[in-house]
């Protein structure tokens, strides 16, 4: 709808002001190795819509934050991050990924001499944000076991989908975004939420922020306060 499109563009502009590059992936092109991609096409490095990690960005980030290791160390770490966690509850999978983000991802690999080595790879730089790779993607297609869904906004940090945004037209209740859209996404494409840090629901004037396991009552209004003592204003 036109109203949602206007809000989406305004949201993209806000992210761009914060330094996030943005990309529209409605016409994303998929390739195993990046060959045959037309110039100017939207290519995120995914081979299929079922993948929710951006492999090239994640591998580059791991190499930048953990320099000097053999390629095997980074690809082993990627395989561990991307492995199927569908046997776990989404909350348990999310908790496991969160621990890896906090503490680093343990990998074992062989050095050039053939000796086995152990390292704990850092997945992001929490001390210097500029050391990380940010990308906000609109219209991000994701395939689940059965259904295909298109997310309004997905924010990637070092190729990991940490942010999920659902936007509604200004005349619609934000609670609809929670009860209808978000619950459907959690049922049909749960694997994108294994990596999620926070979820934004907004109609432009009412903006709520929560986590994967938050009930509606725990989606908090995001209030902007300019001066101490000022009443908070809900702000996208």
Protein Blocks (a to p, Z undefined) as FASTA:
>chain_A
ZZlmmmmmmmmmmmmmnopacddfklaccdfklpaiaehiacehiabfkbcbdfklmmmm
mmmmmghiafklmmmmmmmmmpccklpcfklmmmmmmmmmmnopadddddfkopacdddd
dfbdfklmmlpccdddehiacddfkbccddfbdcdeehiafbccddddfkbcfklmmmmm
mmmmmmmmmmlmmmpmbdcddehjaccdddfklcfklmccddddfbghiacdddZZ
